[in-house]
Amino acid sequence: MGIGASLFMIALGAILKYALPSSVAGVHLGVIGVILMVVGVLGLVVTVLIWGPRSRREADPESEIIEERRTYGRRPPL
């Protein structure tokens, strides 16, 4: 689950919990809203934990591979 899906689930859960009547035809929307918000928060935390360290990793200049390229005139050497 990505950040966008997590935020969508949190928003949908908040709408179900706070903006709609408490129950519709025997289904308690407040409970479903709380469940969606909890799942959205857990998905957001897991996404940040998995993808966060990859974006903050710095390259070690000593471990980088340096490739030397030679340039020639218009015709490559035989």
Biopython code that builds the backbone (N, CA, C, O; Angstrom):
import numpy as np
from Bio.PDB.StructureBuilder import StructureBuilder

atoms = [
    (1, "MET", "N", (0.846, -1.154, 0.000)),
    (1, "MET", "CA", (0.000, 0.000, 0.000)),
    (1, "MET", "C", (0.899, 1.227, 0.000)),
    (1, "MET", "O", (1.841, 1.303, 0.789)),
    (2, "GLY", "N", (0.628, 2.161, -0.850)),
    (2, "GLY", "CA", (1.435, 3.361, -0.944)),
    (2, "GLY", "C", (0.905, 4.481, -0.064)),
    (2, "GLY", "O", (-0.085, 4.321, 0.649)),
    (3, "ILE", "N", (1.583, 5.610, -0.129)),
    (3, "ILE", "CA", (1.188, 6.749, 0.688)),
    (3, "ILE", "C", (-0.182, 7.271, 0.259)),
    (3, "ILE", "O", (-1.005, 7.639, 1.097)),
    (4, "GLY", "N", (-0.417, 7.300, -1.045)),
    (4, "GLY", "CA", (-1.704, 7.792, -1.537)),
    (4, "GLY", "C", (-2.872, 6.926, -1.099)),
    (4, "GLY", "O", (-3.913, 7.443, -0.693)),
    (5, "ALA", "N", (-2.707, 5.614, -1.179)),
    (5, "ALA", "CA", (-3.769, 4.703, -0.758)),
    (5, "ALA", "C", (-4.005, 4.806, 0.744)),
    (5, "ALA", "O", (-5.148, 4.730, 1.195)),
    (6, "SER", "N", (-2.947, 4.977, 1.516)),
    (6, "SER", "CA", (-3.089, 5.114, 2.966)),
    (6, "SER", "C", (-3.855, 6.387, 3.317)),
    (6, "SER", "O", (-4.759, 6.370, 4.153)),
    (7, "LEU", "N", (-3.480, 7.498, 2.665)),
    (7, "LEU", "CA", (-4.189, 8.749, 2.930)),
    (7, "LEU", "C", (-5.649, 8.677, 2.493)),
    (7, "LEU", "O", (-6.523, 9.245, 3.146)),
    (8, "PHE", "N", (-5.910, 7.984, 1.397)),
    (8, "PHE", "CA", (-7.293, 7.806, 0.946)),
    (8, "PHE", "C", (-8.101, 7.013, 1.962)),
    (8, "PHE", "O", (-9.247, 7.359, 2.246)),
    (9, "MET", "N", (-7.519, 5.955, 2.512)),
    (9, "MET", "CA", (-8.233, 5.140, 3.503)),
    (9, "MET", "C", (-8.484, 5.927, 4.782)),
    (9, "MET", "O", (-9.544, 5.791, 5.393)),
    (10, "ILE", "N", (-7.526, 6.748, 5.193)),
    (10, "ILE", "CA", (-7.722, 7.568, 6.386)),
    (10, "ILE", "C", (-8.846, 8.579, 6.155)),
    (10, "ILE", "O", (-9.693, 8.779, 7.025)),
    (11, "ALA", "N", (-8.851, 9.215, 4.987)),
    (11, "ALA", "CA", (-9.892, 10.200, 4.673)),
    (11, "ALA", "C", (-11.260, 9.541, 4.568)),
    (11, "ALA", "O", (-12.244, 10.072, 5.083)),
    (12, "LEU", "N", (-11.333, 8.396, 3.910)),
    (12, "LEU", "CA", (-12.610, 7.695, 3.784)),
    (12, "LEU", "C", (-13.122, 7.245, 5.145)),
    (12, "LEU", "O", (-14.317, 7.335, 5.426)),
    (13, "GLY", "N", (-12.214, 6.760, 5.988)),
    (13, "GLY", "CA", (-12.615, 6.363, 7.339)),
    (13, "GLY", "C", (-13.122, 7.528, 8.154)),
    (13, "GLY", "O", (-14.093, 7.392, 8.899)),
    (14, "ALA", "N", (-12.472, 8.686, 8.022)),
    (14, "ALA", "CA", (-12.925, 9.874, 8.750)),
    (14, "ALA", "C", (-14.295, 10.337, 8.260)),
    (14, "ALA", "O", (-15.129, 10.773, 9.053)),
    (15, "ILE", "N", (-14.517, 10.240, 6.971)),
    (15, "ILE", "CA", (-15.832, 10.607, 6.427)),
    (15, "ILE", "C", (-16.895, 9.665, 6.966)),
    (15, "ILE", "O", (-17.964, 10.108, 7.385)),
    (16, "LEU", "N", (-16.610, 8.374, 6.959)),
    (16, "LEU", "CA", (-17.593, 7.412, 7.473)),
    (16, "LEU", "C", (-17.833, 7.597, 8.968)),
    (16, "LEU", "O", (-18.959, 7.425, 9.436)),
    (17, "LYS", "N", (-16.813, 7.937, 9.708)),
    (17, "LYS", "CA", (-16.934, 8.080, 11.164)),
    (17, "LYS", "C", (-17.649, 9.366, 11.556)),
    (17, "LYS", "O", (-18.536, 9.344, 12.409)),
    (18, "TYR", "N", (-17.272, 10.491, 10.941)),
    (18, "TYR", "CA", (-17.734, 11.781, 11.440)),
    (18, "TYR", "C", (-18.782, 12.477, 10.570)),
    (18, "TYR", "O", (-19.530, 13.308, 11.085)),
    (19, "ALA", "N", (-18.864, 12.178, 9.297)),
    (19, "ALA", "CA", (-19.745, 12.963, 8.424)),
    (19, "ALA", "C", (-21.066, 12.276, 8.095)),
    (19, "ALA", "O", (-22.013, 12.949, 7.686)),
    (20, "LEU", "N", (-21.157, 10.980, 8.258)),
    (20, "LEU", "CA", (-22.379, 10.264, 7.908)),
    (20, "LEU", "C", (-23.126, 9.827, 9.166)),
    (20, "LEU", "O", (-22.547, 9.773, 10.251)),
    (21, "PRO", "N", (-24.408, 9.517, 9.018)),
    (21, "PRO", "CA", (-25.153, 9.008, 10.177)),
    (21, "PRO", "C", (-24.482, 7.758, 10.754)),
    (21, "PRO", "O", (-23.756, 7.059, 10.048)),
    (22, "SER", "N", (-24.724, 7.485, 12.017)),
    (22, "SER", "CA", (-23.988, 6.424, 12.702)),
    (22, "SER", "C", (-24.274, 5.024, 12.169)),
    (22, "SER", "O", (-23.399, 4.160, 12.232)),
    (23, "SER", "N", (-25.477, 4.777, 11.645)),
    (23, "SER", "CA", (-25.748, 3.439, 11.109)),
    (23, "SER", "C", (-26.706, 3.538, 9.935)),
    (23, "SER", "O", (-27.587, 4.396, 9.892)),
    (24, "VAL", "N", (-26.511, 2.645, 8.997)),
    (24, "VAL", "CA", (-27.372, 2.572, 7.827)),
    (24, "VAL", "C", (-27.760, 1.112, 7.648)),
    (24, "VAL", "O", (-26.898, 0.268, 7.400)),
    (25, "ALA", "N", (-29.028, 0.810, 7.770)),
    (25, "ALA", "CA", (-29.568, -0.541, 7.566)),
    (25, "ALA", "C", (-28.797, -1.595, 8.355)),
    (25, "ALA", "O", (-28.442, -2.641, 7.810)),
    (26, "GLY", "N", (-28.537, -1.329, 9.624)),
    (26, "GLY", "CA", (-27.890, -2.316, 10.477)),
    (26, "GLY", "C", (-26.376, -2.336, 10.421)),
    (26, "GLY", "O", (-25.749, -3.120, 11.134)),
    (27, "VAL", "N", (-25.777, -1.506, 9.604)),
    (27, "VAL", "CA", (-24.314, -1.449, 9.504)),
    (27, "VAL", "C", (-23.849, -0.195, 10.237)),
    (27, "VAL", "O", (-24.261, 0.913, 9.896)),
    (28, "HIS", "N", (-23.003, -0.364, 11.227)),
    (28, "HIS", "CA", (-22.516, 0.774, 12.002)),
    (28, "HIS", "C", (-21.315, 1.385, 11.280)),
    (28, "HIS", "O", (-20.214, 0.835, 11.310)),
    (29, "LEU", "N", (-21.539, 2.516, 10.640)),
    (29, "LEU", "CA", (-20.513, 3.145, 9.813)),
    (29, "LEU", "C", (-19.355, 3.715, 10.627)),
    (29, "LEU", "O", (-18.243, 3.833, 10.114)),
    (30, "GLY", "N", (-19.598, 4.067, 11.877)),
    (30, "GLY", "CA", (-18.531, 4.581, 12.722)),
    (30, "GLY", "C", (-17.450, 3.547, 12.969)),
    (30, "GLY", "O", (-16.262, 3.870, 12.969)),
    (31, "VAL", "N", (-17.864, 2.292, 13.181)),
    (31, "VAL", "CA", (-16.887, 1.220, 13.400)),
    (31, "VAL", "C", (-16.088, 0.955, 12.129)),
    (31, "VAL", "O", (-14.872, 0.769, 12.182)),
    (32, "ILE", "N", (-16.760, 0.938, 11.008)),
    (32, "ILE", "CA", (-16.069, 0.735, 9.731)),
    (32, "ILE", "C", (-15.103, 1.891, 9.465)),
    (32, "ILE", "O", (-14.003, 1.683, 8.953)),
    (33, "GLY", "N", (-15.518, 3.102, 9.814)),
    (33, "GLY", "CA", (-14.641, 4.263, 9.641)),
    (33, "GLY", "C", (-13.397, 4.172, 10.499)),
    (33, "GLY", "O", (-12.300, 4.481, 10.033)),
    (34, "VAL", "N", (-13.549, 3.749, 11.756)),
    (34, "VAL", "CA", (-12.390, 3.603, 12.638)),
    (34, "VAL", "C", (-11.452, 2.523, 12.116)),
    (34, "VAL", "O", (-10.233, 2.690, 12.153)),
    (35, "ILE", "N", (-12.009, 1.416, 11.630)),
    (35, "ILE", "CA", (-11.187, 0.333, 11.077)),
    (35, "ILE", "C", (-10.400, 0.837, 9.873)),
    (35, "ILE", "O", (-9.208, 0.557, 9.753)),
    (36, "LEU", "N", (-11.051, 1.574, 8.986)),
    (36, "LEU", "CA", (-10.351, 2.112, 7.816)),
    (36, "LEU", "C", (-9.257, 3.098, 8.211)),
    (36, "LEU", "O", (-8.187, 3.102, 7.602)),
    (37, "MET", "N", (-9.503, 3.929, 9.214)),
    (37, "MET", "CA", (-8.476, 4.875, 9.650)),
    (37, "MET", "C", (-7.281, 4.156, 10.262)),
    (37, "MET", "O", (-6.138, 4.544, 10.023)),
    (38, "VAL", "N", (-7.532, 3.118, 11.045)),
    (38, "VAL", "CA", (-6.429, 2.359, 11.657)),
    (38, "VAL", "C", (-5.611, 1.650, 10.585)),
    (38, "VAL", "O", (-4.381, 1.671, 10.629)),
    (39, "VAL", "N", (-6.282, 1.026, 9.626)),
    (39, "VAL", "CA", (-5.570, 0.348, 8.544)),
    (39, "VAL", "C", (-4.784, 1.358, 7.710)),
    (39, "VAL", "O", (-3.663, 1.065, 7.296)),
    (40, "GLY", "N", (-5.343, 2.533, 7.457)),
    (40, "GLY", "CA", (-4.634, 3.565, 6.712)),
    (40, "GLY", "C", (-3.397, 4.058, 7.432)),
    (40, "GLY", "O", (-2.358, 4.267, 6.807)),
    (41, "VAL", "N", (-3.495, 4.247, 8.744)),
    (41, "VAL", "CA", (-2.331, 4.691, 9.519)),
    (41, "VAL", "C", (-1.258, 3.609, 9.534)),
    (41, "VAL", "O", (-0.075, 3.906, 9.369)),
    (42, "LEU", "N", (-1.665, 2.352, 9.732)),
    (42, "LEU", "CA", (-0.688, 1.254, 9.710)),
    (42, "LEU", "C", (-0.018, 1.144, 8.341)),
    (42, "LEU", "O", (1.191, 0.930, 8.260)),
    (43, "GLY", "N", (-0.792, 1.287, 7.267)),
    (43, "GLY", "CA", (-0.213, 1.254, 5.927)),
    (43, "GLY", "C", (0.749, 2.398, 5.697)),
    (43, "GLY", "O", (1.782, 2.217, 5.052)),
    (44, "LEU", "N", (0.427, 3.576, 6.215)),
    (44, "LEU", "CA", (1.316, 4.728, 6.074)),
    (44, "LEU", "C", (2.624, 4.513, 6.833)),
    (44, "LEU", "O", (3.699, 4.842, 6.331)),
    (45, "VAL", "N", (2.528, 3.958, 8.044)),
    (45, "VAL", "CA", (3.736, 3.697, 8.833)),
    (45, "VAL", "C", (4.614, 2.657, 8.156)),
    (45, "VAL", "O", (5.831, 2.825, 8.078)),
    (46, "VAL", "N", (4.008, 1.589, 7.669)),
    (46, "VAL", "CA", (4.779, 0.536, 6.997)),
    (46, "VAL", "C", (5.425, 1.074, 5.722)),
    (46, "VAL", "O", (6.578, 0.758, 5.432)),
    (47, "THR", "N", (4.700, 1.873, 4.971)),
    (47, "THR", "CA", (5.255, 2.451, 3.740)),
    (47, "THR", "C", (6.448, 3.348, 4.044)),
    (47, "THR", "O", (7.461, 3.288, 3.347)),
    (48, "VAL", "N", (6.339, 4.170, 5.068)),
    (48, "VAL", "CA", (7.446, 5.065, 5.418)),
    (48, "VAL", "C", (8.640, 4.260, 5.921)),
    (48, "VAL", "O", (9.783, 4.595, 5.609)),
    (49, "LEU", "N", (8.394, 3.211, 6.689)),
    (49, "LEU", "CA", (9.499, 2.394, 7.191)),
    (49, "LEU", "C", (10.210, 1.640, 6.072)),
    (49, "LEU", "O", (11.429, 1.475, 6.114)),
    (50, "ILE", "N", (9.465, 1.188, 5.084)),
    (50, "ILE", "CA", (10.077, 0.415, 4.002)),
    (50, "ILE", "C", (10.769, 1.327, 2.998)),
    (50, "ILE", "O", (11.912, 1.070, 2.620)),
    (51, "TRP", "N", (10.094, 2.391, 2.557)),
    (51, "TRP", "CA", (10.631, 3.233, 1.495)),
    (51, "TRP", "C", (11.450, 4.402, 2.004)),
    (51, "TRP", "O", (12.223, 4.973, 1.234)),
    (52, "GLY", "N", (11.317, 4.783, 3.263)),
    (52, "GLY", "CA", (12.031, 5.926, 3.800)),
    (52, "GLY", "C", (13.539, 5.786, 3.779)),
    (52, "GLY", "O", (14.213, 6.693, 3.292)),
    (53, "PRO", "N", (14.105, 4.700, 4.279)),
    (53, "PRO", "CA", (15.568, 4.605, 4.308)),
    (53, "PRO", "C", (16.212, 4.611, 2.930)),
    (53, "PRO", "O", (17.362, 5.033, 2.804)),
    (54, "ARG", "N", (15.533, 4.171, 1.919)),
    (54, "ARG", "CA", (16.117, 4.140, 0.582)),
    (54, "ARG", "C", (16.349, 5.537, 0.039)),
    (54, "ARG", "O", (17.317, 5.763, -0.687)),
    (55, "SER", "N", (15.486, 6.470, 0.373)),
    (55, "SER", "CA", (15.648, 7.811, -0.173)),
    (55, "SER", "C", (16.679, 8.631, 0.598)),
    (55, "SER", "O", (17.146, 9.647, 0.083)),
    (56, "ARG", "N", (17.055, 8.224, 1.822)),
    (56, "ARG", "CA", (17.999, 8.977, 2.623)),
    (56, "ARG", "C", (19.408, 8.411, 2.568)),
    (56, "ARG", "O", (20.317, 8.980, 3.174)),
    (57, "ARG", "N", (19.611, 7.337, 1.877)),
    (57, "ARG", "CA", (20.926, 6.712, 1.827)),
    (57, "ARG", "C", (21.872, 7.559, 0.990)),
    (57, "ARG", "O", (21.545, 7.950, -0.131)),
    (58, "GLU", "N", (23.054, 7.842, 1.546)),
    (58, "GLU", "CA", (24.043, 8.625, 0.824)),
    (58, "GLU", "C", (25.073, 7.698, 0.199)),
    (58, "GLU", "O", (25.400, 6.648, 0.752)),
    (59, "ALA", "N", (25.572, 8.093, -0.942)),
    (59, "ALA", "CA", (26.572, 7.284, -1.637)),
    (59, "ALA", "C", (27.934, 7.507, -1.001)),
    (59, "ALA", "O", (28.281, 8.629, -0.632)),
    (60, "ASP", "N", (28.696, 6.441, -0.876)),
    (60, "ASP", "CA", (30.053, 6.513, -0.363)),
    (60, "ASP", "C", (30.976, 6.792, -1.535)),
    (60, "ASP", "O", (31.055, 5.970, -2.448)),
    (61, "PRO", "N", (31.678, 7.921, -1.547)),
    (61, "PRO", "CA", (32.491, 8.256, -2.726)),
    (61, "PRO", "C", (33.620, 7.265, -2.978)),
    (61, "PRO", "O", (34.057, 7.118, -4.120)),
    (62, "GLU", "N", (34.100, 6.589, -1.954)),
    (62, "GLU", "CA", (35.188, 5.637, -2.151)),
    (62, "GLU", "C", (34.710, 4.332, -2.781)),
    (62, "GLU", "O", (35.501, 3.615, -3.395)),
    (63, "SER", "N", (33.430, 4.019, -2.634)),
    (63, "SER", "CA", (32.939, 2.753, -3.167)),
    (63, "SER", "C", (32.349, 2.882, -4.565)),
    (63, "SER", "O", (31.951, 1.879, -5.157)),
    (64, "GLU", "N", (32.285, 4.087, -5.101)),
    (64, "GLU", "CA", (31.708, 4.263, -6.428)),
    (64, "GLU", "C", (32.672, 3.735, -7.501)),
    (64, "GLU", "O", (33.891, 3.863, -7.390)),
    (65, "ILE", "N", (32.097, 3.157, -8.509)),
    (65, "ILE", "CA", (32.883, 2.654, -9.624)),
    (65, "ILE", "C", (33.069, 3.797, -10.619)),
    (65, "ILE", "O", (32.102, 4.417, -11.061)),
    (66, "ILE", "N", (34.295, 4.058, -10.954)),
    (66, "ILE", "CA", (34.599, 5.120, -11.911)),
    (66, "ILE", "C", (35.012, 4.467, -13.217)),
    (66, "ILE", "O", (35.909, 3.624, -13.249)),
    (67, "GLU", "N", (34.357, 4.862, -14.279)),
    (67, "GLU", "CA", (34.629, 4.280, -15.583)),
    (67, "GLU", "C", (35.348, 5.319, -16.439)),
    (67, "GLU", "O", (34.912, 6.464, -16.556)),
    (68, "GLU", "N", (36.431, 4.902, -17.016)),
    (68, "GLU", "CA", (37.186, 5.806, -17.878)),
    (68, "GLU", "C", (36.773, 5.546, -19.315)),
    (68, "GLU", "O", (36.775, 4.405, -19.776)),
    (69, "ARG", "N", (36.424, 6.594, -20.009)),
    (69, "ARG", "CA", (36.044, 6.457, -21.413)),
    (69, "ARG", "C", (36.996, 7.279, -22.247)),
    (69, "ARG", "O", (37.337, 8.413, -21.911)),
    (70, "ARG", "N", (37.412, 6.687, -23.329)),
    (70, "ARG", "CA", (38.294, 7.393, -24.252)),
    (70, "ARG", "C", (37.479, 7.867, -25.435)),
    (70, "ARG", "O", (36.630, 7.140, -25.952)),
    (71, "THR", "N", (37.736, 9.055, -25.846)),
    (71, "THR", "CA", (37.054, 9.573, -27.022)),
    (71, "THR", "C", (38.026, 9.656, -28.167)),
    (71, "THR", "O", (39.193, 9.995, -27.971)),
    (72, "TYR", "N", (37.564, 9.352, -29.357)),
    (72, "TYR", "CA", (38.381, 9.352, -30.554)),
    (72, "TYR", "C", (37.784, 10.327, -31.542)),
    (72, "TYR", "O", (36.762, 10.961, -31.278)),
    (73, "GLY", "N", (38.431, 10.435, -32.671)),
    (73, "GLY", "CA", (37.904, 11.292, -33.737)),
    (73, "GLY", "C", (36.618, 10.734, -34.296)),
    (73, "GLY", "O", (35.879, 10.045, -33.594)),
    (74, "ARG", "N", (36.351, 11.016, -35.517)),
    (74, "ARG", "CA", (35.107, 10.546, -36.128)),
    (74, "ARG", "C", (35.108, 9.043, -36.357)),
    (74, "ARG", "O", (34.053, 8.410, -36.302)),
    (75, "ARG", "N", (36.276, 8.463, -36.611)),
    (75, "ARG", "CA", (36.330, 7.034, -36.885)),
    (75, "ARG", "C", (36.890, 6.310, -35.663)),
    (75, "ARG", "O", (37.898, 6.733, -35.097)),
    (76, "PRO", "N", (36.251, 5.241, -35.264)),
    (76, "PRO", "CA", (36.781, 4.476, -34.139)),
    (76, "PRO", "C", (38.072, 3.771, -34.552)),
    (76, "PRO", "O", (38.267, 3.497, -35.736)),
    (77, "PRO", "N", (38.947, 3.476, -33.606)),
    (77, "PRO", "CA", (40.203, 2.806, -33.955)),
    (77, "PRO", "C", (39.958, 1.387, -34.437)),
    (77, "PRO", "O", (38.967, 0.758, -34.065)),
    (78, "LEU", "N", (40.868, 0.886, -35.269)),
    (78, "LEU", "CA", (40.720, -0.471, -35.776)),
    (78, "LEU", "C", (41.247, -1.496, -34.819)),
    (78, "LEU", "O", (41.194, -2.693, -35.105)),
]
sb = StructureBuilder()
sb.init_structure("model")
sb.init_model(0)
sb.init_chain("A")
sb.init_seg("    ")
for serial, (resi, resn, name, xyz) in enumerate(atoms, 1):
    if name == "N":
        sb.init_residue(resn, " ", resi, " ")
    sb.init_atom(name, np.array(xyz, "f"), 0.0, 1.0, " ", f" {name:<3s}", serial, name[0])
structure = sb.get_structure()
